[in-house]
């Protein structure tokens, strides 16, 4: 009987005794890969909820490129013209809080949100900063450490028929894909949902297939596995888990439950219009559906904020879209009770420079930025942290990328200081810095 190693992911204290799964060639007739995956999912589903968890799931709206805090949530009306910008401020549902005039719907929703005006680090490079804020650990631009979503997938496991970590439409990217699973291996990569704003949106591998064709495809896959997989993947976790991950994506989401979760067309037309018929709006609506169906971590990749030139021409179009989509998500999750078990985080990789440049834009600025939190016990209407009179540097309660990652993991009941093991046996802490932003919680 031939044992084919499908994965050599590291052992973990919170996992089953071993992560090595085997496909036995002599038992293919009785124990196929789909059966193995369903069995593992069933075992994961029996895990007890983490003690002390405030949330069951997280929606991270990632504003790739870096939204300008000066023109949204941290206006400086008394600063010089070349810092202040063109937007005035408006009052909000929180007494004394004013935000940018291009965000009237968000202004009404601020009494359900915590605003942190003191996000801060010291890196102005897209890829490096993005991997830092998505993982909580500083490294190279190429992603040395797993994104928080991948850590959540690793610690919570595959339960039911939906993947634990989903990216809508896909992971962030500038010149290459970011927010990946790094040394945890392919099984903990995000499932890419695609653009839910496309006509007749269907998730890849979620359409019903002809049963005979499916059987033939499975038989062909298994034969190929028997012929060459063991030799090809031996000792290489990244390769070893790649095929298993895609097998999971195909087999675990070909279910009524998964098709229902991704069927955004079941939402009322009026609600879809409220979110906005844009990729951003429909992505946020899909994220709400997914966490309500049991997905543990959803990254909504909402890019396009890198405004080095003509920033106000761009924001005149971009901010109304943001205003509609994020306010709709907050209102919808509040009305449905989704916030009871879900933490919402809205952030980019950095803010923008205080001074408007020669091209009428703002450049990268890691020293200050604004973040939004809501749900899962977050204090509604809280305003935390301050920046100086020009919005250049944090002057009160700086919040680092490690603090944000720590807070997310802690909310899910996952130990941020837990050691993970690399494929070559090295222990690496999930986070080596940071602490919970305790002021956020009631």
QUIJO-V598632 format. One line per field, one symbol per residue. phi: phi as a letter, one per 20 degrees, with the letter a starting at -180 (. if undefined). Layout:
# QUIJO-V598632
phi=???
This chain:
# QUIJO-V598632
phi=.eedfebcfffcfedfgbeedcdegfcgfdbeggfffffffffffeffgffmfecebcddedefonffffdcdbfcfefggfdfneeedcfcfdgneccffecfffgfeffdcdddecfbbccddgfffffffedncebffenfcffggfffffeemecmddffccdcfafgbddbfcmeelffnffdffeeenefefflgcfgmdefdfgffffffffffffffffbfgffdgmcfffgefffgfffgfefeebfgfgffeeffefggffffffoecgfffffffgfffffeofebcdeedendeefclfffffgefffffgffffffffffffemfffccedccadeaecffefefemccefbefbadcdcbnlnfffnfcdnbdffdmecfdblfcegffffgfffffemeffefeedfgeneecfgcdbnbfefffdf
